[in-house]
């Protein structure tokens, strides 16, 4: 699927996103690597080709500087996407009761093949990641049903409930349409995967989680976007944030915006969706990243509501909140609202919002001390 983003879906969901018309298989998180009902049979092996020894062997394809650059860029993208998945996982899994209607049954993995990348990046995916026509697991969320069942990054996707999974161009989207009805209303799914030349049947538990797709934005502006069903965090924001906890602040805020439906309330859904469609491409159109992209600034009350929910989600996800306000103050100081297509241009850092953050943090600490439920 040319032009799609590098995933690790967080999100990764096993349903078709109606806003974006793009599908993905979502992962939930697990620490134990447990194989269930595992049967192993050899994969069929093709007969070795007949080699004409009278002819000189074909030379290896020339690796051009452009190819080398594509490989390096792809390696960086995959590393950053994996990091987003890992940081987002506890936020999505541990806050299912706060996600309201955004909670779904998920498997907890994403998959790609070489056709998930455009142009020279398809060749780079084959060279760097070993991708071909068959879908291969590209990410597994820690703590998810997929992780508990023992699904691994790099596994080949052969079948789901005995139904052969699609291959070739468009397989990523087609596979999501296979998984979606199978996961609905189920507690587990039988999956056949290829690993080390053999097939294994794994019983993958279906895990309820916040069903949001988390993607890397391949742009250097310091921003993140939430359109109601998806989240995109730019590499510029990742680099600015630095540590995982700060990245979790950004993710939690956007998860909260999605849960609370703020894009629709601000009439930003279409504009933000268009930005996410662009920025999650391997090579975004830079001309579309000028200005604010027609995204209207969020009202102060929506920002405060998102901060409140985000702080609770962070604590429930195992992250600290003591530096939450300081992070947004640092961001506003270095990239104020006057910076085109920056975070603060549409997320005002107003004094009432900052005061509200102090109050919510104090409330959370009081609830923790008295062992009360951590709900807003």
Secondary structure, DSSP 8 states (H G I E B T S, - for coil): -TT---B--S---BEE-TTT--EE----EESS----S--EEE----------TTS---------HHHHHHHHHHHHHHHHHHHHHHHHHHHHHTTGGGSGGGEEEE--EEEE-GGGS-THHHHHHHHHH---SS-EEEEE-BESHHHHHT--TT-EEEEETTEE---STTHHHHHHHHHHHHHTT-SEEEEEEEETTEEEEEEEE-EEEE--EEEEE---SS-EEE-SSEEEEEHHHHHHH-SHHHHHHHHHHHHHHHHTTHHHHTT-HHHHHHHHHHHTSTT--GGGGSTTTT-----HHHHHHHHHHHHHHHHHTT---TTHHHHHHHHHHHS-TTSTT-HHHHS---HHHHHHHHHHHHHHHHHHHHT-----
